[in-house]
Each structure stands twice: as structure tokens, then as C-alpha cells.
Amino acid sequence: SLVAPYKKPGEGTVIKAVKIEGALPDAPWTAWDKAAFESFYLVPQIIEGERLFNPTLNSLSVKALFNDTEIAFLIEWDDPTESAPGDEAAMNLSDGEVFMDKAAVEFPASSAQGGERPYFGMGSASRPVDIWLWQNDGAVRSIRAKGTASIEDGADKVVAKGAYVKGTWRVVFKGPLKREWRDGASDNGFVPVAFALWDGSNGERGGRHTMTGWNYIVLGGGGGSPYIWAIGAMAVVFILEMVWLWGARRRDK
């Protein structure tokens, strides 16, 4: 990318969301220097429905900001064309029909119970997901999905804006900061999040897209992986057991 040569793909795990005072940015160019990018690899959707076997997009980078009521994401990825039906450059690169470029952010619809998260490919009837979907004609949609066969309008009020410059898409999503995220009730303060992209010049639409698995957001810029907490808890239990065992042996003596 000529716009952001400092970023590179990586096996990210945690997006460190930074809190700011006042309104969150709704454009992809301002106020984002307060947060750092986390990068993730993408994989093609080959599980069900319309599968994708020849992906052109392989990674994306994400920043996040939040205030007391909202959260915003800046998603950036490299794409050879600003795909749109009828666009001559996109049609020259495409082997078939050209569709809109799209991006999506996905969350569990409710806090994970016992550490179990929904299926990241649009959830299931028992564990639905909420999806924020943007496409490059400016359309934005909030979706509640209970699997690929059960999709309805979601309750989240979401705005999104994209800019395409010199081979790079930068898209900002802004929506509500859910109470369980703010109160730290979601996965012990780590909020599961997944992403998906569609390259319209590659014939991608519907289930034909690339995606990540579940990653995490941590509010307040903290670091580490959510798995560290589990390892730490195991270590504490082990130490307490050793202390108890040592005390029991002393009593026996």
C-alpha cells in the first residue's frame, strides 16, 4: 500500500481500544493516531453455501476507539480496485460479473456463557451474532444472524464511511458500546470480534468472501491475550494447592 507502508500482516489476537473524550471520528482520516493497528490474516469461506476458492484479499488491519456510549473501528486493507458494477477498471480485472466491495464486523449477540462463543460464520439458532455490514455504495446495515439461513435486521444503530485511495480501502464503523462490554462481562473483559471482506472484482458476494475467526477487543488499551487470564488462574490454583499441601504435611508431622 502506498498510503500506509508501516502496516504489515500479522497473526493478531487482541485489538487494544483506546478511550477518548467527546465524539468518535466518523471519517477514516482524523483522530486515529491515538490507537495502534492490529493486523489479521484472512481465510476464504469454504464451509457452506457459496464457497470461495480463489481469494484476492489476505489480510486486514484494525484500530478501535471508544467513549462512554459508542465504539468505532478503522479497518484498512489493500485492494487492487474500487469494485463497483459498471466500473471499467474492475471489469478489466474480473473474469465475470463485478459486485460491490464490502466489509463486516461481527460480535456475539450476548456475552459468552462458560467461554463458549457462537460459530464465527454467522452464528447459530442458539448462539446468534450481530453484524455491521458496509458496502462501497455507502449502504450500511445492522444484522442479527442465527446462521446463514436466518438473517434479519439488527437493533444496532450503525454508521460507516469508506475511502479508497491508491489501492487501499479505509472504512470506519461506528456503533453502540454494549453494556456487557463496558462492564467487562464479556469473556472477562475481552470482547470477541470477527471480520469479513468481499472483493467485488473477484466475483465475491453472499457467502463468497474472506474472513477471520474470533479475535478480541480489550477496552482501555490493556494488553495480552485472554488466554493469559486462564493460565494465570491455573497458576494461582496450583500455588494455593502447594501451600495447602505444605501446611497439611506440617500438621501431620
C-alpha positions as CSV (number, residue, x, y, z in Angstrom):
1,S,0.0,0.0,0.0
2,L,1.3,3.5,-0.9
3,V,-0.9,5.0,1.8
4,A,0.3,3.0,4.9
5,P,3.6,1.3,4.3
6,Y,4.1,0.9,8.0
7,K,1.5,-1.7,8.4
8,K,2.0,-5.4,7.6
9,P,0.0,-8.6,8.0
10,G,0.3,-10.4,11.3
11,E,-1.3,-13.0,13.5
12,G,-3.0,-10.6,15.8
13,T,-5.1,-11.6,18.8
14,V,-6.2,-8.5,20.7
15,I,-7.2,-5.1,19.5
16,K,-6.4,-2.5,22.2
17,A,-9.3,0.0,22.0
18,V,-8.4,3.5,23.3
19,K,-10.8,5.6,25.2
20,I,-11.3,9.3,24.1
21,E,-13.4,12.1,25.4
22,G,-16.1,13.5,23.2
23,A,-17.4,12.3,19.8
24,L,-15.7,9.5,18.0
25,P,-14.4,10.1,14.4
26,D,-16.8,9.1,11.6
27,A,-14.2,9.6,8.9
28,P,-11.2,7.4,8.2
29,W,-8.5,10.1,8.3
30,T,-8.9,12.1,11.6
31,A,-8.1,11.3,15.3
32,W,-6.9,7.8,14.6
33,D,-3.3,8.4,15.6
34,K,-4.3,7.7,19.3
35,A,-4.7,4.0,18.6
36,A,-2.4,1.3,17.1
37,F,-3.2,-1.1,14.3
38,E,-3.5,-4.8,14.9
39,S,-3.3,-7.0,11.8
40,F,-5.0,-10.3,11.0
41,Y,-4.8,-12.9,8.2
42,L,-8.0,-13.7,6.3
43,V,-9.1,-17.1,5.1
44,P,-11.7,-17.9,2.4
45,Q,-15.1,-19.1,3.4
46,I,-15.3,-22.7,2.2
47,I,-17.6,-24.2,4.8
48,E,-21.1,-23.8,3.3
49,G,-23.2,-22.2,0.7
50,E,-21.4,-20.2,-2.0
51,R,-17.7,-21.0,-1.3
52,L,-14.7,-19.0,-2.2
53,F,-11.6,-20.9,-3.5
54,N,-9.6,-18.1,-5.2
55,P,-9.3,-15.2,-2.7
56,T,-7.6,-12.0,-3.6
57,L,-7.6,-10.4,-0.1
58,N,-5.4,-12.0,2.5
59,S,-5.1,-9.6,5.5
60,L,-6.6,-6.5,7.1
61,S,-5.6,-4.1,9.9
62,V,-7.8,-2.7,12.6
63,K,-7.8,0.2,15.1
64,A,-10.5,0.9,17.7
65,L,-11.6,3.9,19.8
66,F,-14.4,4.2,22.2
67,N,-16.1,6.7,24.6
68,D,-18.9,6.2,27.2
69,T,-21.6,5.2,24.7
70,E,-20.0,4.2,21.4
71,I,-17.2,2.3,19.8
72,A,-15.5,2.9,16.4
73,F,-13.3,0.7,14.2
74,L,-11.0,1.8,11.4
75,I,-10.5,-1.2,9.1
76,E,-7.8,-1.0,6.4
77,W,-6.9,-3.4,3.6
78,D,-5.2,-3.4,0.2
79,D,-7.4,-4.0,-2.8
80,P,-6.4,-3.5,-6.5
81,T,-9.7,-1.9,-7.5
82,E,-12.5,0.1,-6.1
83,S,-15.1,-2.5,-7.2
84,A,-18.5,-1.4,-8.4
85,P,-20.8,-2.8,-11.1
86,G,-20.1,-1.0,-14.4
87,D,-16.6,0.2,-13.3
88,E,-14.3,-0.3,-16.3
89,A,-11.1,-1.0,-14.3
90,A,-12.8,-3.5,-12.1
91,M,-14.4,-5.2,-15.1
92,N,-11.0,-5.5,-16.8
93,L,-9.6,-7.4,-13.8
94,S,-12.6,-9.5,-13.3
95,D,-13.3,-12.9,-15.0
96,G,-17.0,-12.4,-14.6
97,E,-19.6,-10.1,-13.1
98,V,-18.4,-7.3,-10.8
99,F,-20.1,-6.7,-7.4
100,M,-19.6,-4.2,-4.6
101,D,-16.7,-4.3,-2.2
102,K,-17.9,-4.9,1.3
103,A,-16.6,-5.2,4.9
104,A,-18.3,-6.6,8.0
105,V,-17.7,-6.6,11.8
106,E,-19.2,-9.4,13.8
107,F,-19.9,-9.8,17.6
108,P,-21.7,-12.4,19.7
109,A,-25.2,-11.2,20.3
110,S,-24.8,-11.8,24.0
111,S,-22.0,-12.5,26.4
112,A,-20.3,-15.8,26.1
113,Q,-21.5,-18.4,28.6
114,G,-18.8,-20.6,30.0
115,G,-16.4,-19.3,27.5
116,E,-18.5,-20.7,24.5
117,R,-18.7,-18.3,21.6
118,P,-21.0,-18.6,18.6
119,Y,-19.9,-20.1,15.3
120,F,-18.0,-17.2,13.7
121,G,-19.6,-18.0,10.3
122,M,-22.8,-16.1,11.2
123,G,-23.7,-17.9,14.4
124,S,-26.5,-20.4,15.0
125,A,-30.1,-20.5,16.3
126,S,-28.9,-21.0,19.9
127,R,-26.0,-18.5,19.7
128,P,-26.8,-15.6,17.3
129,V,-24.4,-12.9,16.2
130,D,-24.7,-9.2,15.4
131,I,-23.1,-8.0,12.2
132,W,-22.3,-4.5,11.0
133,L,-22.1,-4.5,7.2
134,W,-20.8,-1.8,4.9
135,Q,-20.6,-1.8,1.1
136,N,-18.9,0.8,-1.2
137,D,-22.0,2.4,-2.5
138,G,-22.5,3.8,1.0
139,A,-25.1,1.4,2.2
140,V,-24.8,0.3,5.9
141,R,-26.8,-2.4,7.6
142,S,-27.1,-3.9,11.1
143,I,-27.9,-7.6,11.0
144,R,-28.9,-10.3,13.6
145,A,-27.9,-13.7,12.2
146,K,-28.8,-17.1,13.6
147,G,-26.9,-19.0,10.9
148,T,-26.8,-18.4,7.2
149,A,-30.5,-19.3,6.7
150,S,-31.8,-16.9,9.4
151,I,-30.9,-13.3,8.9
152,E,-32.9,-10.3,10.0
153,D,-32.4,-6.6,10.6
154,G,-30.5,-5.9,13.8
155,A,-31.2,-3.3,16.5
156,D,-27.8,-1.6,16.5
157,K,-27.7,1.9,15.0
158,V,-24.5,1.9,12.9
159,V,-22.9,4.4,10.6
160,A,-20.0,3.7,8.3
161,K,-17.9,5.6,5.8
162,G,-15.2,4.4,3.4
163,A,-12.4,6.0,1.4
164,Y,-10.4,4.3,-1.4
165,V,-7.0,5.9,-2.1
166,K,-4.1,4.4,-4.1
167,G,-5.0,0.8,-3.7
168,T,-6.1,0.9,-0.1
169,W,-9.6,0.9,1.5
170,R,-10.1,2.6,4.8
171,V,-13.5,2.1,6.4
172,V,-14.8,3.4,9.7
173,F,-17.6,1.7,11.5
174,K,-19.3,3.4,14.5
175,G,-22.0,1.9,16.7
176,P,-23.2,1.4,20.2
177,L,-20.9,0.3,23.1
178,K,-22.9,-2.5,24.6
179,R,-23.3,-2.6,28.4
180,E,-21.7,-6.0,28.9
181,W,-18.6,-4.8,27.1
182,R,-18.4,-1.6,29.2
183,D,-19.0,-3.6,32.4
184,G,-16.4,-6.2,31.5
185,A,-18.9,-9.1,31.5
186,S,-17.9,-10.4,28.1
187,D,-15.1,-13.0,28.3
188,N,-13.7,-11.4,31.4
189,G,-13.4,-8.0,29.7
190,F,-12.2,-9.3,26.3
191,V,-14.9,-8.8,23.7
192,P,-14.9,-11.3,20.8
193,V,-14.9,-9.8,17.3
194,A,-14.5,-11.2,13.8
195,F,-14.2,-9.5,10.4
196,A,-15.1,-10.3,6.8
197,L,-14.2,-8.7,3.4
198,W,-15.6,-9.0,-0.1
199,D,-13.7,-8.2,-3.3
200,G,-16.4,-7.4,-5.8
201,S,-13.9,-7.6,-8.7
202,N,-13.3,-11.2,-7.7
203,G,-17.0,-12.1,-8.0
204,E,-17.4,-12.1,-4.2
205,R,-20.9,-11.7,-2.8
206,G,-23.0,-13.5,-0.2
207,G,-21.1,-16.5,1.2
208,R,-18.2,-15.9,-1.2
209,H,-15.8,-13.9,0.9
210,T,-12.7,-13.9,3.2
211,M,-12.9,-13.8,7.0
212,T,-11.1,-14.1,10.3
213,G,-12.0,-16.3,13.2
214,W,-12.8,-14.8,16.6
215,N,-10.3,-12.3,17.9
216,Y,-10.7,-9.9,20.8
217,I,-11.1,-6.3,21.7
218,V,-10.0,-5.1,25.1
219,L,-11.3,-1.7,26.2
220,G,-8.9,0.8,27.7
221,G,-5.7,-0.2,25.9
222,G,-4.7,-3.2,28.1
223,G,-2.5,-5.8,26.6
224,G,-2.1,-9.5,26.4
225,S,-4.3,-12.4,25.3
226,P,-7.5,-13.6,27.0
227,Y,-5.8,-16.9,27.4
228,I,-3.3,-15.4,29.8
229,W,-6.0,-14.9,32.3
230,A,-6.8,-18.7,32.2
231,I,-3.1,-19.5,32.6
232,G,-2.8,-17.1,35.5
233,A,-5.8,-18.6,37.2
234,M,-4.4,-22.1,36.9
235,A,-1.1,-20.8,38.3
236,V,-2.9,-19.3,41.3
237,V,-4.8,-22.5,42.0
238,F,-1.5,-24.5,41.7
239,I,0.2,-22.2,44.2
240,L,-2.7,-22.4,46.7
241,E,-2.7,-26.2,46.4
242,M,1.0,-26.3,47.1
243,V,0.5,-24.1,50.1
244,W,-2.3,-26.3,51.4
245,L,-0.2,-29.4,50.9
246,W,2.7,-27.9,52.7
247,G,0.5,-26.9,55.6
248,A,-1.1,-30.4,55.7
249,R,2.3,-32.1,55.9
250,R,3.4,-29.8,58.7
251,R,0.3,-30.7,60.6
252,D,0.9,-34.4,60.1
253,K,4.4,-34.0,61.5
